[in-house]
């Protein structure tokens, strides 16, 4: 009896992956709901509710950084690979390793800068909701550290992969 191994597209998602997707969806829907609520207040009552504007902004920051984690996890982030797609073998592997090392460097800088930003804003509060800005700015180092870990794993897998498995990729538009 042969075992069918699902490819990456048909792989079942884990509970943690689904929970993270639901979290991102709720943050996004909350942001949309707050913006809609405030727009209705402006249109119907000619006034607005300042905390809803602030919460919408905060949720936008959250969906940006947590969405970035999801994009990096799925490999769906924006990437220009016209040159790299034409390479193969040792050359392709070397370019991939250098690109991943540069990405790790950027994520390290974002982590350090994000932690510094959180420390600087620990005594600052938002105007309308009186929320500590460290709660808002904390999403930057969280995103950078998680993506750093994902890139570290990807770098390790790239180093271990034989150069003969690096092929020319065909152009695709998703």
N, CA, C and O of each residue as an XYZ file, in Angstrom:
696
protein
N       0.840     -1.169      0.000
C       0.000      0.000      0.000
C       0.888      1.235      0.000
O       1.764      1.371      0.854
N       0.670      2.118     -0.935
C       1.481      3.333     -1.011
C       0.803      4.455     -0.237
O      -0.420      4.599     -0.236
N       1.628      5.222      0.404
C       1.125      6.350      1.192
C       1.148      7.602      0.338
O       2.154      7.905     -0.304
N       0.063      8.316      0.329
C      -0.009      9.565     -0.425
C       0.395     10.701      0.503
O      -0.238     10.936      1.532
N       1.431     11.383      0.133
C       1.913     12.510      0.924
C       1.350     13.783      0.308
O       1.616     14.075     -0.858
N       0.577     14.541      1.073
C      -0.012     15.757      0.506
C       1.051     16.794      0.201
O       2.033     16.926      0.930
N       0.845     17.533     -0.893
C       1.785     18.605     -1.203
C       1.457     19.808     -0.329
O       0.523     19.771      0.473
N       2.229     20.866     -0.492
C       2.100     22.047      0.351
C       0.718     22.688      0.234
O       0.226     23.258      1.208
N       0.088     22.609     -0.922
C      -1.205     23.255     -1.134
C      -2.348     22.513     -0.446
O      -3.318     23.142     -0.025
N      -2.253     21.186     -0.323
C      -3.350     20.423      0.251
C      -3.089     20.035      1.701
O      -3.902     19.326      2.293
N      -2.003     20.469      2.280
C      -1.671     20.146      3.663
C      -2.711     20.741      4.605
O      -3.099     21.898      4.449
N      -3.154     19.973      5.561
C      -4.123     20.456      6.548
C      -3.438     21.420      7.495
O      -2.294     21.212      7.898
N      -4.141     22.460      7.838
C      -3.575     23.467      8.721
C      -3.721     23.026     10.174
O      -4.700     22.382     10.551
N      -2.739     23.384     10.969
C      -2.779     23.039     12.383
C      -3.737     23.975     13.122
O      -4.178     24.991     12.586
N      -4.037     23.614     14.332
C      -4.921     24.435     15.156
C      -4.307     25.806     15.404
O      -5.019     26.811     15.404
N      -2.993     25.859     15.614
C      -2.326     27.141     15.846
C      -2.412     28.038     14.608
O      -2.626     29.244     14.727
N      -2.246     27.445     13.419
C      -2.358     28.231     12.192
C      -3.760     28.789     12.022
O      -3.934     29.954     11.664
N      -4.748     27.964     12.276
C      -6.135     28.417     12.170
C      -6.449     29.485     13.213
O      -7.136     30.462     12.912
N      -5.956     29.308     14.427
C      -6.194     30.296     15.478
C      -5.560     31.641     15.111
O      -6.150     32.696     15.348
N      -4.365     31.598     14.538
C      -3.699     32.845     14.136
C      -4.468     33.515     13.001
O      -4.607     34.738     12.982
N      -4.964     32.728     12.064
C      -5.757     33.288     10.972
C      -7.050     33.897     11.496
O      -7.460     34.961     11.033
N      -7.692     33.247     12.446
C      -8.911     33.794     13.045
C      -8.601     35.085     13.798
O      -9.366     36.047     13.733
N      -7.484     35.100     14.509
C      -7.074     36.312     15.219
C      -6.899     37.465     14.234
O      -7.416     38.560     14.459
N      -6.179     37.224     13.154
C      -5.968     38.266     12.138
C      -7.297     38.700     11.515
O      -7.508     39.886     11.264
N      -8.185     37.746     11.267
C      -9.486     38.081     10.683
C     -10.310     38.937     11.643
O     -10.959     39.895     11.223
N     -10.284     38.597     12.918
C     -11.032     39.385     13.903
C     -10.472     40.799     14.043
O     -11.230     41.761     14.157
N      -9.151     40.922     14.033
C      -8.538     42.252     14.087
C      -8.955     43.056     12.867
O      -9.322     44.224     12.988
N      -8.900     42.442     11.700
C      -9.264     43.135     10.465
C     -10.741     43.531     10.464
O     -11.088     44.660     10.114
N     -11.608     42.596     10.859
C     -13.038     42.901     10.910
C     -13.351     43.960     11.964
O     -14.238     44.791     11.768
N     -12.631     43.929     13.075
C     -12.803     44.964     14.093
C     -12.438     46.332     13.558
O     -13.135     47.313     13.814
N     -11.344     46.397     12.814
C     -10.930     47.664     12.220
C     -11.991     48.162     11.232
O     -12.370     49.333     11.256
N     -12.455     47.282     10.383
C     -13.482     47.663      9.402
C     -14.757     48.109     10.112
O     -15.367     49.106      9.724
N     -15.160     47.381     11.141
C     -16.356     47.732     11.885
C     -16.255     49.095     12.548
O     -17.211     49.871     12.533
N     -15.098     49.386     13.131
C     -14.914     50.691     13.781
C     -14.936     51.824     12.774
O     -15.519     52.876     13.035
N     -14.308     51.621     11.630
C     -14.314     52.662     10.595
C     -15.739     52.871     10.083
O     -16.167     54.008      9.886
N     -16.470     51.782      9.867
C     -17.856     51.898      9.409
C     -18.712     52.598     10.453
O     -19.512     53.472     10.116
N     -18.552     52.223     11.716
C     -19.298     52.840     12.815
C     -19.047     54.344     12.858
O     -19.983     55.133     12.982
N     -17.800     54.729     12.758
C     -17.461     56.151     12.818
C     -17.977     56.896     11.581
O     -18.408     58.044     11.683
N     -17.934     56.253     10.432
C     -18.461     56.891      9.221
C     -19.960     57.111      9.351
O     -20.474     58.153      8.945
N     -20.663     56.137      9.911
C     -22.101     56.297     10.120
C     -22.394     57.418     11.115
O     -23.330     58.194     10.920
N     -21.596     57.504     12.180
C     -21.776     58.592     13.142
C     -21.590     59.954     12.468
O     -22.349     60.892     12.714
N     -20.573     60.041     11.622
C     -20.323     61.309     10.924
C     -21.462     61.645      9.964
O     -21.885     62.798      9.880
N     -21.950     60.658      9.252
C     -22.984     60.904      8.243
C     -24.333     61.203      8.891
O     -25.021     62.142      8.490
N     -24.711     60.410      9.889
C     -26.033     60.537     10.481
C     -26.093     61.647     11.540
O     -27.021     62.456     11.541
N     -25.097     61.683     12.445
C     -25.152     62.616     13.562
C     -24.197     63.803     13.429
O     -24.170     64.672     14.300
N     -23.423     63.849     12.360
C     -22.465     64.924     12.112
C     -21.467     65.082     13.264
O     -21.065     66.194     13.607
N     -21.081     63.959     13.845
C     -20.060     63.957     14.888
C     -19.314     62.627     14.793
O     -19.690     61.746     14.019
N     -18.276     62.496     15.574
C     -17.530     61.237     15.562
C     -17.203     60.828     16.986
O     -17.338     61.613     17.925
N     -16.784     59.619     17.123
C     -16.390     59.066     18.414
C     -14.882     58.851     18.352
O     -14.418     57.897     17.727
N     -14.114     59.731     18.995
C     -12.643     59.726     18.882
C     -12.003     58.385     19.240
O     -11.088     57.958     18.535
N     -12.437     57.702     20.297
C     -11.806     56.402     20.584
C     -11.927     55.399     19.440
O     -11.030     54.579     19.245
N     -13.020     55.452     18.683
C     -13.142     54.492     17.583
C     -12.119     54.778     16.493
O     -11.611     53.846     15.868
N     -11.810     56.043     16.254
C     -10.762     56.380     15.278
C      -9.412     55.864     15.755
O      -8.637     55.305     14.979
N      -9.142     56.058     17.036
C      -7.857     55.622     17.582
C      -7.738     54.101     17.581
O      -6.694     53.558     17.220
N      -8.809     53.412     17.986
C      -8.780     51.948     17.973
C      -8.627     51.415     16.555
O      -7.937     50.418     16.340
N      -9.260     52.066     15.588
C      -9.111     51.633     14.190
C      -7.656     51.769     13.747
O      -7.129     50.896     13.058
N      -7.013     52.860     14.142
C      -5.594     53.054     13.809
C      -4.732     51.984     14.467
O      -3.829     51.432     13.839
N      -5.014     51.696     15.734
C      -4.240     50.679     16.462
C      -4.440     49.306     15.822
O      -3.477     48.559     15.641
N      -5.669     48.974     15.485
C      -5.927     47.689     14.835
C      -5.280     47.616     13.458
O      -4.878     46.539     13.019
N      -5.177     48.758     12.771
C      -4.476     48.784     11.484
C      -3.001     48.446     11.683
O      -2.425     47.700     10.891
N      -2.394     48.983     12.720
C      -0.996     48.651     13.035
C      -0.877     47.159     13.326
O       0.045     46.498     12.848
N      -1.818     46.630     14.115
C      -1.783     45.214     14.448
C      -1.919     44.341     13.205
O      -1.157     43.391     13.029
N      -2.875     44.653     12.352
C      -3.075     43.800     11.173
C      -1.889     43.911     10.225
O      -1.578     42.957      9.512
N      -1.232     45.052     10.209
C      -0.049     45.205      9.362
C       1.067     44.265      9.806
O       1.626     43.535      8.988
N       1.392     44.278     11.095
C       2.516     43.476     11.568
C       2.173     41.996     11.703
O       2.996     41.144     11.370
N       0.977     41.676     12.184
C       0.605     40.269     12.270
C       0.328     39.687     10.888
O       0.564     38.501     10.653
N      -0.168     40.508      9.980
C      -0.332     40.068      8.594
C       1.012     39.795      7.938
O       1.131     38.901      7.100
N       2.036     40.575      8.326
C       3.390     40.336      7.806
C       3.906     38.973      8.258
O       4.562     38.266      7.493
N       3.609     38.611      9.498
C       4.010     37.283      9.984
C       3.349     36.203      9.126
O       4.004     35.251      8.702
N       2.068     36.358      8.879
C       1.334     35.385      8.064
C       1.909     35.318      6.648
O       2.067     34.233      6.089
N       2.223     36.482      6.069
C       2.770     36.523      4.710
C       4.130     35.837      4.649
O       4.392     35.083      3.712
N       4.988     36.079      5.610
C       6.297     35.422      5.619
C       6.150     33.926      5.848
O       6.867     33.134      5.236
N       5.236     33.529      6.713
C       5.026     32.110      6.985
C       4.570     31.370      5.735
O       5.026     30.259      5.462
N       3.682     31.978      4.989
C       3.140     31.366      3.779
C       4.033     31.584      2.554
O       3.791     30.986      1.506
N       5.053     32.425      2.668
C       5.893     32.739      1.514
C       5.161     33.585      0.496
O       5.452     33.510     -0.697
N       4.209     34.396      0.952
C       3.383     35.190      0.056
C       3.722     36.674      0.136
O       2.948     37.515     -0.320
N       4.871     36.994      0.710
C       5.283     38.386      0.761
C       5.751     38.845     -0.617
O       6.012     38.026     -1.499
N       5.852     40.127     -0.787
C       6.267     40.668     -2.079
C       7.740     40.338     -2.304
O       8.582     40.606     -1.447
N       8.037     39.765     -3.443
C       9.407     39.405     -3.773
C       9.624     39.605     -5.274
O       8.785     39.237     -6.097
N      10.748     40.186     -5.596
C      11.127     40.336     -6.997
C      12.249     39.339     -7.242
O      13.353     39.476     -6.715
N      11.942     38.336     -8.053
C      12.924     37.268     -8.260
C      13.211     37.022     -9.741
O      13.481     35.894    -10.153
N      13.149     38.089    -10.531
C      13.422     37.920    -11.969
C      14.840     37.406    -12.197
O      15.041     36.483    -12.987
N      15.814     37.984    -11.523
C      17.202     37.561    -11.700
C      17.438     36.203    -11.055
O      18.015     35.308    -11.673
N      16.993     36.051     -9.819
C      17.239     34.809     -9.086
C      16.565     33.624     -9.776
O      17.097     32.514     -9.755
N      15.415     33.845    -10.380
C      14.706     32.770    -11.069
C      15.448     32.217    -12.268
O      15.173     31.099    -12.703
N      16.386     32.982    -12.811
C      17.157     32.515    -13.961
C      18.408     31.744    -13.554
O      19.084     31.168    -14.406
N      18.719     31.728    -12.268
C      19.931     31.063    -11.786
C      19.625     29.626    -11.367
O      18.473     29.270    -11.118
N      20.668     28.812    -11.295
C      20.519     27.449    -10.831
C      21.820     26.987    -10.212
O      22.859     27.630    -10.359
N      21.752     25.865     -9.518
C      22.935     25.253     -8.938
C      23.554     26.071     -7.814
O      22.856     26.695     -7.014
N      24.894     26.051     -7.774
C      25.648     26.722     -6.710
C      25.400     28.228     -6.721
O      25.314     28.851     -5.663
N      25.287     28.811     -7.905
C      25.049     30.254     -7.998
C      23.725     30.611     -7.339
O      23.664     31.554     -6.550
N      22.681     29.881     -7.645
C      21.358     30.147     -7.058
C      21.389     29.947     -5.546
O      20.831     30.748     -4.795
N      22.037     28.887     -5.109
C      22.124     28.622     -3.679
C      22.872     29.743     -2.969
O      22.457     30.183     -1.897
N      23.958     30.203     -3.549
C      24.743     31.285     -2.947
C      23.933     32.577     -2.853
O      23.952     33.257     -1.826
N      23.228     32.908     -3.921
C      22.407     34.123     -3.921
C      21.282     33.997     -2.892
O      20.982     34.963     -2.191
N      20.663     32.834     -2.792
C      19.613     32.620     -1.799
C      20.151     32.792     -0.376
O      19.502     33.408      0.470
N      21.323     32.251     -0.125
C      21.925     32.359      1.209
C      22.236     33.816      1.539
O      21.947     34.278      2.643
N      22.821     34.538      0.591
C      23.126     35.962      0.829
C      21.839     36.753      1.077
O      21.794     37.595      1.973
N      20.800     36.487      0.292
C      19.527     37.191      0.466
C      18.916     36.882      1.836
O      18.375     37.774      2.489
N      18.999     35.649      2.261
C      18.454     35.290      3.567
C      19.269     35.898      4.707
O      18.706     36.293      5.728
N      20.588     35.976      4.539
C      21.421     36.632      5.545
C      21.097     38.125      5.639
O      21.056     38.683      6.736
N      20.870     38.768      4.497
C      20.479     40.180      4.510
C      19.119     40.358      5.182
O      18.920     41.306      5.942
N      18.195     39.462      4.906
C      16.877     39.515      5.554
C      17.005     39.339      7.064
O      16.338     40.030      7.834
N      17.859     38.418      7.480
C      18.090     38.232      8.915
C      18.671     39.493      9.543
O      18.305     39.859     10.660
N      19.578     40.158      8.825
C      20.153     41.406      9.329
C      19.100     42.486      9.496
O      19.097     43.210     10.492
N      18.209     42.594      8.525
C      17.137     43.590      8.609
C      16.196     43.262      9.768
O      15.800     44.156     10.515
N      15.841     42.003      9.921
C      14.948     41.624     11.028
C      15.619     41.849     12.378
O      14.948     42.207     13.347
N      16.931     41.644     12.456
C      17.659     41.925     13.692
C      17.603     43.422     14.009
O      17.348     43.811     15.149
N      17.843     44.258     12.994
C      17.765     45.708     13.208
C      16.359     46.142     13.616
O      16.200     46.986     14.498
N      15.346     45.571     12.980
C      13.968     45.887     13.359
C      13.665     45.433     14.785
O      12.941     46.116     15.510
N      14.204     44.305     15.189
C      13.991     43.819     16.556
C      14.616     44.769     17.567
O      13.975     45.174     18.537
N      15.862     45.114     17.331
C      16.564     46.014     18.258
C      15.887     47.379     18.282
O      15.642     47.936     19.352
N      15.586     47.918     17.105
C      14.916     49.212     17.036
C      13.525     49.170     17.636
O      13.101     50.128     18.282
N      12.811     48.078     17.433
C      11.472     47.929     18.001
C      11.486     47.858     19.509
O      10.651     48.476     20.170
N      12.428     47.110     20.065
C      12.553     47.039     21.523
C      12.910     48.419     22.080
O      12.379     48.836     23.109
N      13.803     49.114     21.402
C      14.164     50.474     21.819
C      12.943     51.398     21.782
O      12.741     52.197     22.696
N      12.137     51.289     20.738
C      10.919     52.101     20.622
C       9.939     51.787     21.745
O       9.333     52.698     22.309
N       9.779     50.523     22.072
C       8.873     50.134     23.153
C       9.359     50.714     24.475
O       8.563     51.235     25.256
N      10.655     50.626     24.729
C      11.207     51.168     25.972
C      11.006     52.683     26.047
O      10.675     53.219     27.105
N      11.208     53.366     24.922
C      11.045     54.825     24.895
C       9.597     55.252     25.098
O       9.346     56.342     25.612
N       8.649     54.421     24.706
C       7.237     54.824     24.769
C       6.469     54.147     25.902
O       5.238     54.181     25.913
N       7.167     53.539     26.850
C       6.486     52.865     27.952
C       5.732     53.839     28.851
O       4.788     53.436     29.531
N       6.124     55.101     28.871
C       5.447     56.083     29.710
C       4.545     57.019     28.898
O       4.139     58.076     29.379
N       4.238     56.614     27.657
C       3.396     57.419     26.785
C       2.064     56.704     26.592
O       2.011     55.482     26.455
N       0.986     57.495     26.583
C      -0.348     56.933     26.437
C      -1.072     57.596     25.274
O      -0.821     58.759     24.957
N      -1.961     56.859     24.648
C      -2.733     57.423     23.545
C      -3.707     58.460     24.096
O      -4.070     58.419     25.271
N      -4.120     59.377     23.248
C      -4.934     60.506     23.686
C      -6.366     60.096     24.024
O      -6.856     60.408     25.109
N      -7.028     59.412     23.125
C      -8.458     59.138     23.293
C      -8.744     57.923     24.169
O      -9.730     57.922     24.907
N      -7.911     56.897     24.107
C      -8.199     55.663     24.837
C      -7.307     55.454     26.051
O      -7.537     54.527     26.828
N      -6.311     56.284     26.227
C      -5.368     56.193     27.341
C      -4.675     54.826     27.382
O      -4.402     54.291     28.457
N      -4.398     54.272     26.207
C      -3.722     52.984     26.077
C      -2.215     53.218     26.046
O      -1.739     54.134     25.376
N      -1.477     52.401     26.761
C      -0.022     52.530     26.781
C       0.528     52.255     25.383
O       0.175     51.258     24.753
N       1.397     53.150     24.904
C       1.949     53.013     23.545
C       2.862     51.800     23.398
O       3.102     51.343     22.281
N       3.372     51.275     24.503
C       4.180     50.055     24.416
C       3.310     48.895     23.919
O       3.803     47.992     23.243
N       2.026     48.922     24.252
C       1.083     47.904     23.775
C       0.904     48.010     22.262
O       0.724     47.000     21.582
N       0.953     49.217     21.747
C       0.802     49.439     20.308
C       2.122     49.147     19.593
O       2.156     48.399     18.616
N       3.202     49.741     20.089
C       4.505     49.615     19.431
C       5.143     48.241     19.638
O       6.096     47.893     18.940
N       4.637     47.470     20.574
C       5.188     46.145     20.838
C       5.006     45.163     19.698
O       5.668     44.126     19.650
N       4.100     45.492     18.771
C       3.883     44.579     17.648
C       5.081     44.544     16.699
O       5.315     43.531     16.040
N       5.841     45.637     16.622
C       7.010     45.666     15.727
C       8.074     44.657     16.148
O       8.465     43.827     15.328
N       8.565     44.690     17.405
C       9.577     43.679     17.742
C       9.038     42.258     17.734
O       9.779     41.321     17.437
N       7.757     42.081     18.057
C       7.177     40.729     18.007
C       7.250     40.196     16.583
O       7.696     39.072     16.352
N       6.806     41.019     15.624
C       6.845     40.605     14.220
C       8.278     40.311     13.789
O       8.542     39.290     13.155
N       9.201     41.204     14.132
C      10.585     41.043     13.686
C      11.224     39.783     14.276
O      11.956     39.078     13.583
N      10.954     39.502     15.534
C      11.541     38.309     16.177
C      10.959     37.033     15.574
O      11.696     36.080     15.321
N       9.654     37.003     15.342
C       9.024     35.813     14.752
C       9.538     35.586     13.336
O       9.863     34.457     12.967
N       9.613     36.650     12.541
C      10.103     36.511     11.162
C      11.586     36.144     11.166
O      12.032     35.382     10.308
N      12.357     36.677     12.119
C      13.765     36.301     12.250
C      13.888     34.792     12.477
O      14.731     34.133     11.868
N      13.051     34.258     13.347
C      13.080     32.812     13.613
C      12.713     32.019     12.361
O      13.336     31.001     12.059
N      11.694     32.492     11.629
C      11.299     31.791     10.401
C      12.417     31.837      9.362
O      12.698     30.834      8.707
N      13.055     33.002      9.210
C      14.155     33.122      8.239
C      15.363     32.291      8.659
O      16.067     31.745      7.810
N      15.606     32.194      9.967
C      16.724     31.371     10.444
C      16.517     29.915     10.055
O      17.441     29.243      9.596
N      15.300     29.441     10.245
C      14.986     28.065      9.851
C      15.146     27.884      8.346
O      15.712     26.890      7.892
N      14.644     28.851      7.573
C      14.747     28.776      6.113
C      16.209     28.796      5.671
O      16.586     28.076      4.746
N      17.036     29.618      6.329
C      18.468     29.653      6.008
C      19.101     28.293      6.274
O      19.880     27.801      5.458
N      18.775     27.690      7.397
C      19.317     26.366      7.730
C      18.912     25.332      6.679
O      19.733     24.516      6.259
N      17.651     25.367      6.257
C      17.197     24.423      5.229
C      17.892     24.677      3.889
O      18.219     23.732      3.170
N      18.115     25.942      3.556
C      18.805     26.278      2.298
C      20.247     25.796      2.334
O      20.740     25.271      1.336
N      20.929     25.960      3.450
C      22.324     25.519      3.572
C      22.415     23.996      3.437
O      23.341     23.481      2.811
N      21.470     23.293      4.013
C      21.487     21.828      3.978
C      21.072     21.248      2.632
O      21.426     20.114      2.312
N      20.327     22.014      1.843
C      19.822     21.527      0.561
C      20.968     21.447     -0.456
O      21.736     22.401     -0.582
N      21.096     20.341     -1.176
C      22.165     20.220     -2.180
C      21.983     21.247     -3.311
O      20.860     21.552     -3.712
N      23.086     21.763     -3.805
C      23.041     22.776     -4.868
C      22.377     22.240     -6.135
O      21.816     23.010     -6.914
N      22.436     20.948     -6.340
C      21.835     20.368     -7.550
C      20.311     20.490     -7.554
O      19.689     20.363     -8.609
N      19.705     20.731     -6.402
C      18.252     20.852     -6.326
C      17.752     22.272     -6.606
O      16.545     22.505     -6.658
N      18.661     23.201     -6.785
C      18.277     24.579     -7.092
C      18.134     24.704     -8.609
O      19.126     24.696     -9.338
N      16.910     24.818     -9.065
C      16.595     24.854    -10.496
C      16.149     26.244    -10.915
O      15.815     27.088    -10.084
N      16.151     26.460    -12.218
C      15.588     27.684    -12.791
C      14.087     27.624    -12.588
O      13.455     26.608    -12.876
N      13.512     28.723    -12.088
C      12.061     28.736    -11.877
C      11.379     29.467    -13.025
O      11.900     30.434    -13.579
N      10.209     28.972    -13.354
C       9.456     29.611    -14.423
C       8.691     30.800    -13.840
O       8.311     30.801    -12.669
N       8.478     31.795    -14.672
C       7.785     32.994    -14.225
C       6.334     32.656    -13.887
O       5.674     31.898    -14.598
N       5.850     33.239    -12.779
C       4.470     33.034    -12.389
C       3.916     34.332    -11.826
O       4.631     35.142    -11.236
N       2.644     34.494    -12.026
C       1.968     35.661    -11.484
C       0.851     35.173    -10.596
O      -0.080     34.515    -11.061
N       0.938     35.494     -9.311
C      -0.102     35.064     -8.345
C      -0.918     36.244     -7.921
O      -1.839     36.101     -7.118
